[in-house]
Amino acid sequence: MIFSDQLIEEFVSFYHGNNYKPATLNRFRRDAVRFQQYLYSLDLFNVEDISIPVIESYKQSLVDTSCPSTSRYYGKRSNISPKTVEEKLQTVKNFLSFTNYYYGVGISSHLIHIVRAKSKRMDFFERAELGEIMEMIDQENDYPINKLRFKLVCLIGATSGLRLFEILSLRVRNIMSGAFCITGKWDKERWCFFTPEVQDLLQEYLEVRHSPIPWLGNHCFKEADSDPRAIISHHPSNFGAPCVKSTICRYFKRISNKLPGDKSFSCHTLRHSFATHLLRKWVNLSDIQQLMGHSKISTTAIYLHNDWSSIGKVHQDIFSGLSF
């Protein structure tokens, strides 16, 4: 069977029927095309040509791939991360699982063993550090409306633990209500909460985006939607449209490059900070799991290693002076 573009689309459609998120399906498509191009470079054109040695050589080519300039780790590491390699190999395994099941061709996907990448160190930020980052955003040579939007994204991330795609899907009414049941990864529902500071910053952002906008000819933007999004695009050609992740990620990368030390600043490190601050207040781990939207509590448990010093202080308070 020819490893064609049509077969890739069938593969993506197959997993679409299994309720995978659009972002995951797009990644499957990109990674499948990349694997297809690698096979074609070896003059291999059929699914039956895929073997374990071929997959191992593809794995090595991934390991040797330079870190792209679009990555937030560009300049900080020379090659793509082990986690990225793992994800791209998992796509190959999923593709063969599809061809095995649907057409009965290709090597068994069960023969492919993928070593899980070790969890990298999880950066998190103290409250004082987050305050300094907010000041850094204010000092950026940028339009006030762009600063407010990015500060709002950061404050929501740090105080609610939402993922970036979840933040970008929020509506104004969701935040102004103070609490909202959101559907996140794997269609998992959970409650998220918004502080008065977040609501005040959103109100300030709304006022600015309804004021005259220079690149719109100083015309005032009027919400076309009766239920507007909290975070919108500022691009002249589609002002008010949904904001894309890459736009916000560019701001994260800009700030991350200016931070002292080797901490990475991203929406994910804001999630780590959110979980860490909850742990410091000894919030029940299962409650943190629900707030983070983790399907397994073992995923939440990896945040425990972030704050051993705090745990050590509590241990001393409880057990210091105890003798027999």
Disulfide bonds with the S-S distance in Angstrom:
none
